[in-house]
Amino acid sequence: MGTLDKTKEIIKLERLYGVNDYKSIPVVLERGDGVFLWDIEGKKYYDFLSAYSAVNQGHCHPRLIRALKQQVNNLTLTSRAFHNNKLGIYMKYATEYFGFERLLPSNTGAEAVEASIKIARKWGYTKKNIPENNAEIIVCKNNFHGRTTTIISFSSDKASKENFGPHTSGFIEIPYNDIESLKETLETHPNVVGFLFEPIQGEAGVNIPNPEFARKAKDLCSQFNVLLIADEIQTGIGRTGSLLALCGSCNCSGHCERQIETYVRPDLLILGKAISGGTYPVSAVLCDGHIMEVIKPGQHGSTFGGNPIACSVAIEALEVIRDEKLTQNARKLGIRFRKTLQHYIDKSKIVLSLRGRGLLNAATINNTEGCDLAWNICLKLKENGLLAKPTHGNIIRFSPPLVITDTQLDDCIKIIISTFKSFEP
């Protein structure tokens, strides 16, 4: 069987024996290193999706693989029925790294979002004295926090929630980046316990709010005794050119995490994806003790959450971000990427706009209704050696691993521009 036939056969197996829940770019990958991926045909690609920002440290970073292997040889899982020799060390390291007092360990981003909802509700009943079963959480239109039953209940995406009801109540949707709507909702809904939002909406197409939105939201939440809950699963760990997207005022001249006091500090911080370096599922909710103390034994848990492998990998993943100054690299190269690409876009008829922060960027394609132009561009990018994927039909995200070099970025910009040009009228 030739390699091309093998590619088709593997894709066919997924379709025959799996669930049709993804529209994947037709490539079968088998190896990764840094910013590069190779398919089973041996073709080499630049990765410009980074597993939705999970591999900020690059594919198969040797330090992460070493930490993973070393821990696998010693102990993999105990469950939380017993203590292990890694969890406490990880909790201390991560809370100090991000400037919080407590950490709840979990595995996936959606699981961490669910945990934050539970914490906020319990806090509302026991600390704010909200009447039982009346707690409400404000969310934003076009949000993406995962696809569990509770989370899809407040999704704006019809496909994510249609025919999956009955949906969970207790959520109020407001427009993203609308501080007046947030203020009005807080004034008219006394049972609100939290405001859950993404500092930058990644899945919605890299929607960036006004510079003062997060600060004003924090002030309003403090005024109304409401928890500010920041989902930094995609935007955190250096992706946007600062340790967290909420750390936008940080100049990242040194170790970004040591300048954490300069950012808009949420009451609950949700992390995932890159906290593992893309090697093993790790997520977490961080907050201070007066909030986390509402969770008592038996009220929340996870068999795999806080396992020794996850703890070892997460510490190493965060150290790589710091030691290799990947946050600073994301900021520098992000500016370079947007500036260089914008020169072309200013004259383009198919690319309407480019926006982003750090190495989280998106181009809006001039699709006509029912047109697959953005998808076809991504197929052509694949043909030209770069992997990206559309979202919301006409938006292409460009998010390479943060280890990308100046030379590699320049090469990628040439690929992207030449690909765009091939579609110009």
URZI-V214688 format. One record per run of one state. SS is the DSSP state (helix for helix, strand for strand, loop for the rest). FROM is the first residue (numbers start at 1). TO is the last residue. If there is no record, write none. Layout:
BEGIN
ss=<SS & SS>
from=<FROM & FROM>
to=<TO & TO>
END
This chain:
BEGIN
ss=<loop & helix & loop & strand & loop & strand & loop & strand & loop & helix & loop & strand & loop & helix & loop & helix & loop & strand & loop & helix & loop & strand & loop & helix & loop & helix & loop & strand & loop & helix & loop & strand & loop & strand & loop & strand & loop & helix & loop & strand & loop & helix & loop & helix & loop & strand & loop & helix & loop & strand & loop & helix & loop & helix & loop & helix & loop & strand & loop & strand & loop & helix & loop & strand & loop & strand & loop & strand & loop & helix & loop>
from=<1 & 3 & 18 & 29 & 35 & 36 & 40 & 44 & 48 & 50 & 54 & 59 & 60 & 62 & 73 & 87 & 99 & 102 & 107 & 109 & 127 & 136 & 141 & 149 & 153 & 158 & 162 & 171 & 175 & 179 & 189 & 192 & 198 & 200 & 202 & 207 & 209 & 213 & 224 & 227 & 232 & 245 & 248 & 256 & 263 & 268 & 272 & 273 & 277 & 283 & 288 & 289 & 293 & 308 & 324 & 326 & 346 & 351 & 358 & 360 & 366 & 373 & 384 & 386 & 388 & 389 & 392 & 395 & 399 & 406 & 422>
to=<2 & 17 & 28 & 34 & 35 & 39 & 43 & 47 & 49 & 53 & 58 & 59 & 61 & 72 & 86 & 98 & 101 & 106 & 108 & 126 & 135 & 140 & 148 & 152 & 157 & 161 & 170 & 174 & 178 & 188 & 191 & 197 & 199 & 201 & 206 & 208 & 212 & 223 & 226 & 231 & 244 & 247 & 255 & 262 & 267 & 271 & 272 & 276 & 282 & 287 & 288 & 292 & 307 & 323 & 325 & 345 & 350 & 357 & 359 & 365 & 372 & 383 & 385 & 387 & 388 & 391 & 394 & 398 & 405 & 421 & 425>
END
